[in-house]
């Protein structure tokens, strides 16, 4: 009788240990496969939202700039809210809910950054008076959202010169083209229209709560067509200079896309130049038009500068 009771008690202990083992195995499998998958999906969804927000941000600033230019309206401020990461500033559940069974919240950083890269516009009529004009070359300032993902690839969205760029471990891509238009029109003439957007301000916010980005256009002196030396030219050169060859490379792609899209052919030349002295690379597009007469002013250039003041605000509750 005693032997039978001992065997029953031992079997109950063994069964309980096996049950605990199954639970541990199940939790391990869940944490190994399900939690990272859920975290990856959440971070992908978050970055898709950020992509849409940068698209909206770009077109909002375009509309503000156009309204001020065309309708002579007073500058207005626009506010955009960004969630920094997948946490969203919410408190994680407690009690019976095991935090370890949920993905770790990611965080992000938004920055208004002076990249120390430069954008330059030069032309046959502009070049002789460059010493008296201070607009170009201009520093490239950016508004950036940098992810700090735990389960998916790192991404950085950047708004600069009116375009949106995406940086990933495999390179940089131009998601929305900058405000540069080159049109090949009749009589072998080329029209170049550039609206370089510069951001003014600075600072950085990091975390996983909501943040507000306030943007307001700054008024600039009006563009005087009758006296400005930009209009009729024998040549126009657009260039971006950066210490990062990858950035110069993506701008070369931008210039090549314009050349191919507008079928400029021999009217434009693109390429890169590396300077050992400054250790910087310059991507350029040199536009001459296709008239064989080198003195024929068949390249028209229109420049519409715009400046926006950007302020970052932490709006996390509590």
C-alpha positions as CSV (number, residue, x, y, z in Angstrom):
1,X,0.0,0.0,0.0
2,X,2.8,2.4,0.9
3,X,4.6,1.5,-2.4
4,X,1.5,2.3,-4.4
5,X,1.0,5.6,-2.7
6,X,4.6,6.6,-3.3
7,X,4.3,5.8,-7.0
8,X,1.1,7.9,-7.4
9,X,2.8,10.9,-5.7
10,X,5.9,10.5,-7.8
11,X,3.8,10.4,-11.0
12,X,2.0,13.6,-10.0
13,X,5.3,15.3,-9.5
14,X,6.7,14.1,-12.8
15,X,3.4,15.2,-14.6
16,X,3.7,18.6,-13.0
17,X,7.3,19.0,-14.1
18,X,6.4,17.9,-17.6
19,X,3.6,20.4,-17.7
20,X,5.9,23.2,-16.6
21,X,8.4,22.1,-19.3
22,X,5.7,22.3,-22.0
23,X,4.7,25.7,-20.8
24,X,8.3,26.9,-20.9
25,X,8.8,25.4,-24.4
26,X,5.6,27.1,-25.6
27,X,6.6,30.5,-24.1
28,X,10.1,30.1,-25.6
29,X,8.7,29.4,-29.1
30,X,6.3,32.3,-28.7
31,X,9.1,34.7,-27.7
32,X,11.4,33.4,-30.4
33,X,9.0,33.5,-33.4
34,X,5.7,35.4,-32.6
35,X,7.0,38.4,-30.6
36,X,9.7,39.4,-33.3
37,X,7.1,38.9,-36.1
38,X,4.6,41.1,-34.3
39,X,7.3,43.7,-33.6
40,X,8.4,43.6,-37.2
41,X,4.8,44.2,-38.4
42,X,4.3,47.1,-36.0
43,X,7.6,48.8,-37.1
44,X,6.8,48.3,-40.8
45,X,3.4,49.8,-40.3
46,X,4.9,52.7,-38.3
47,X,7.4,53.5,-41.1
48,X,4.7,53.3,-43.7
49,X,2.9,56.0,-41.7
50,X,6.0,58.1,-41.6
51,X,6.4,57.7,-45.4
52,X,2.9,59.1,-45.9
53,X,3.5,61.9,-43.4
54,X,6.6,63.1,-45.2
55,X,4.7,63.0,-48.5
56,X,2.0,65.1,-46.9
57,X,4.6,67.4,-45.3
58,X,6.3,68.0,-48.7
59,X,3.0,68.9,-50.5
60,X,1.8,71.1,-47.6
61,X,5.0,73.2,-47.8
62,X,4.6,73.3,-51.6
63,X,1.1,74.7,-51.2
64,X,2.1,77.2,-48.7
65,X,5.0,78.4,-50.9
66,X,2.8,78.6,-54.0
67,X,0.0,80.5,-52.1
68,X,2.5,83.1,-50.8
69,X,4.1,83.5,-54.2
70,X,1.0,83.5,-56.4
71,X,-1.8,84.9,-54.2
72,X,0.5,87.3,-52.2
73,X,-0.9,85.8,-48.9
74,X,0.7,86.3,-45.5
75,X,2.8,83.4,-44.2
76,X,0.9,80.9,-42.2
77,X,2.1,78.2,-39.8
78,X,1.4,74.5,-40.3
79,X,1.7,71.8,-37.5
80,X,2.3,68.1,-38.1
81,X,2.3,65.5,-35.3
82,X,4.7,62.5,-35.6
83,X,4.8,59.4,-33.4
84,X,8.4,58.7,-32.5
85,X,8.5,54.9,-32.8
86,X,5.9,52.2,-32.1
87,X,5.4,53.0,-28.4
88,X,3.4,56.1,-29.0
89,X,3.9,57.2,-25.4
90,X,1.4,54.6,-24.0
91,X,2.0,52.7,-20.7
92,X,2.6,49.0,-21.2
93,X,0.0,46.6,-19.7
94,X,0.8,45.0,-16.3
95,X,-0.9,42.5,-14.0
96,X,-1.5,39.2,-15.6
97,X,-0.2,40.5,-19.0
98,X,3.4,39.5,-19.3
99,X,5.4,42.3,-20.8
100,X,8.0,39.9,-22.1
101,X,5.4,38.4,-24.4
102,X,4.9,41.7,-26.3
103,X,7.4,43.4,-28.7
104,X,9.8,45.9,-27.3
105,X,8.7,49.4,-28.3
106,X,11.0,51.2,-30.8
107,X,11.9,54.8,-30.6
108,X,12.9,57.5,-33.1
109,X,14.7,60.8,-33.4
110,X,13.5,63.9,-35.4
111,X,16.1,66.5,-36.2
112,X,16.4,69.8,-38.1
113,X,19.9,69.4,-39.3
114,X,22.5,71.5,-41.2
115,X,24.2,68.8,-43.3
116,X,27.2,71.0,-44.3
117,X,26.4,69.9,-47.9
118,X,25.8,72.6,-50.4
119,X,23.5,73.2,-53.4
120,X,24.8,75.6,-56.1
121,X,23.3,77.3,-59.1
122,X,25.6,78.9,-61.6
123,X,25.0,80.3,-65.1
124,X,26.7,82.4,-67.8
125,X,25.0,85.6,-66.6
126,X,25.2,84.7,-62.9
127,X,28.9,83.7,-62.8
128,X,30.5,87.2,-63.4
129,X,28.6,88.7,-60.4
130,X,28.8,85.8,-57.9
131,X,31.1,87.8,-55.6
132,X,28.3,90.3,-55.0
133,X,25.5,87.7,-54.6
134,X,25.2,85.6,-51.5
135,X,22.4,83.2,-52.3
136,X,24.5,80.5,-53.8
137,X,26.0,78.1,-52.9
138,X,23.6,77.5,-50.1
139,X,23.8,75.1,-47.2
140,X,21.4,72.2,-47.4
141,X,19.3,71.9,-44.3
142,X,17.0,68.9,-43.7
143,X,14.2,67.8,-41.5
144,X,14.9,64.1,-40.7
145,X,13.1,61.2,-39.0
146,X,15.6,58.5,-37.9
147,X,14.2,55.2,-36.7
148,X,15.7,53.0,-34.0
149,X,13.9,49.8,-34.8
150,X,14.3,46.6,-32.9
151,X,13.0,44.1,-35.4
152,X,13.2,45.7,-38.8
153,X,15.8,47.6,-40.9
154,X,16.8,51.1,-39.9
155,X,15.3,53.9,-42.0
156,X,15.8,57.6,-42.2
157,X,13.4,59.9,-44.0
158,X,14.7,63.3,-45.0
159,X,13.0,66.4,-46.4
160,X,15.5,68.6,-48.2
161,X,15.4,71.1,-51.1
162,X,11.7,70.3,-51.6
163,X,12.3,66.6,-52.0
164,X,12.0,63.5,-49.8
165,X,14.9,61.0,-49.5
166,X,15.0,57.6,-47.8
167,X,18.2,56.2,-46.4
168,X,18.5,52.5,-45.6
169,X,21.5,50.1,-45.0
170,X,21.6,49.4,-48.7
171,X,21.7,53.0,-49.9
172,X,19.8,56.2,-50.4
173,X,16.8,56.7,-52.7
174,X,15.0,59.8,-53.8
175,X,11.3,59.1,-53.0
176,X,9.9,62.4,-54.1
177,X,11.8,64.6,-56.6
178,X,13.2,68.0,-55.4
179,X,11.7,71.1,-56.9
180,X,13.9,71.1,-60.1
181,X,12.3,71.2,-63.5
182,X,14.1,71.2,-66.8
183,X,11.9,71.4,-70.0
184,X,13.2,71.0,-73.5
185,X,11.0,73.2,-75.6
186,X,10.8,74.4,-79.2
187,X,13.6,76.0,-81.1
188,X,16.2,74.1,-79.2
189,X,15.6,76.1,-76.1
190,X,15.7,74.8,-72.5
191,X,13.8,76.2,-69.5
192,X,15.3,75.5,-66.0
193,X,13.0,76.2,-63.1
194,X,14.4,75.7,-59.6
195,X,12.7,76.3,-56.2
196,X,15.4,75.5,-53.6
197,X,13.7,75.2,-50.2
198,X,15.9,75.9,-47.1
199,X,14.9,75.1,-43.6
200,X,15.8,77.5,-40.8
201,X,16.1,76.2,-37.2
202,X,17.7,73.4,-35.3
203,X,17.3,70.9,-32.6
204,X,16.5,67.3,-32.0
205,X,13.9,65.2,-30.1
206,X,14.2,61.6,-29.3
207,X,11.8,59.1,-27.7
208,X,8.7,57.0,-28.4
209,X,6.0,59.6,-27.7
210,X,4.3,62.1,-30.0
211,X,6.1,65.2,-31.2
212,X,4.8,68.3,-33.0
213,X,6.6,70.0,-35.9
214,X,5.6,73.6,-36.5
215,X,6.6,75.1,-39.8
216,X,6.2,78.7,-41.1
217,X,7.4,80.3,-44.3
218,X,9.7,83.3,-43.9
219,X,9.1,86.1,-46.3
220,X,11.9,86.9,-48.7
221,X,12.5,89.8,-51.2
222,X,10.4,89.4,-54.3
223,X,12.1,88.0,-57.4
224,X,12.7,90.9,-59.8
225,X,12.6,89.6,-63.4
226,X,13.6,92.9,-65.0
227,X,16.9,93.3,-63.1
228,X,17.8,89.7,-62.0
229,X,20.8,88.2,-63.9
230,X,19.4,84.7,-64.0
231,X,17.0,84.7,-66.9
232,X,18.7,84.3,-70.3
233,X,21.9,82.2,-70.4
234,X,24.2,80.3,-72.7
235,X,24.6,77.7,-69.9
236,X,23.3,76.7,-66.5
237,X,25.0,74.4,-64.0
238,X,23.2,72.8,-61.0
239,X,25.4,70.9,-58.5
240,X,25.4,69.4,-55.0
241,X,28.6,69.0,-53.0
242,X,28.9,66.5,-50.1
243,X,31.5,64.8,-48.1
244,X,29.4,61.6,-48.4
245,X,29.8,59.9,-51.8
246,X,26.4,58.2,-51.4
247,X,24.6,61.5,-51.1
248,X,26.5,62.8,-54.2
249,X,25.5,59.6,-55.9
250,X,21.8,59.9,-55.2
251,X,21.9,63.5,-56.6
252,X,23.6,62.3,-59.7
253,X,20.7,59.9,-60.1
254,X,18.3,62.8,-59.7
255,X,20.0,64.8,-62.4
256,X,20.2,61.7,-64.7
257,X,16.5,61.1,-64.2
258,X,15.7,64.7,-65.3
259,X,18.0,64.3,-68.3
260,X,16.3,61.1,-69.4
261,X,12.8,62.2,-68.6
262,X,13.0,65.5,-70.5
263,X,15.0,63.9,-73.4
264,X,17.7,66.5,-73.1
265,X,20.3,64.4,-74.9
266,X,23.4,66.5,-75.7
267,X,21.7,69.6,-74.2
268,X,22.8,68.5,-70.8
269,X,25.9,66.7,-69.3
270,X,25.9,65.0,-65.9
271,X,28.6,63.6,-63.8
272,X,30.6,63.7,-60.5
273,X,33.9,65.4,-59.6
274,X,35.9,64.4,-56.5
275,X,38.1,67.0,-54.9
276,X,41.1,65.6,-53.0
277,X,41.7,68.9,-51.3
278,X,38.3,69.0,-49.6
279,X,37.6,65.3,-49.8
280,X,34.1,66.1,-51.1
281,X,32.3,64.9,-54.2
282,X,30.2,67.2,-56.4
283,X,27.3,65.9,-58.6
284,X,26.4,68.2,-61.4
285,X,24.1,68.8,-64.4
286,X,25.6,71.2,-66.9
287,X,22.9,72.5,-69.3
288,X,23.9,74.2,-72.6
289,X,20.9,73.8,-74.9
290,X,21.4,72.3,-78.4
291,X,22.0,75.4,-80.5
292,X,25.4,75.1,-82.1
293,X,26.1,78.8,-81.6
294,X,28.0,79.0,-78.2
295,X,26.8,82.6,-77.7
296,X,23.2,81.9,-78.3
297,X,21.2,82.4,-75.0
298,X,18.9,79.4,-75.4
299,X,18.8,78.4,-71.7
300,X,16.3,80.3,-69.4
301,X,16.7,80.0,-65.7
302,X,14.0,80.8,-63.1
303,X,14.9,80.6,-59.3
304,X,12.3,80.9,-56.6
305,X,14.0,80.7,-53.2
306,X,11.9,79.7,-50.2
307,X,12.7,79.5,-46.5
308,X,10.8,77.8,-43.7
309,X,11.3,78.2,-40.0
310,X,10.9,74.8,-38.3
311,X,10.4,74.2,-34.5
312,X,10.2,70.9,-32.7
313,X,7.9,70.4,-29.7
314,X,7.5,67.5,-27.4
315,X,3.7,67.0,-26.8
316,X,3.8,63.7,-24.7
317,X,1.1,63.8,-22.1
318,X,2.2,63.9,-18.5
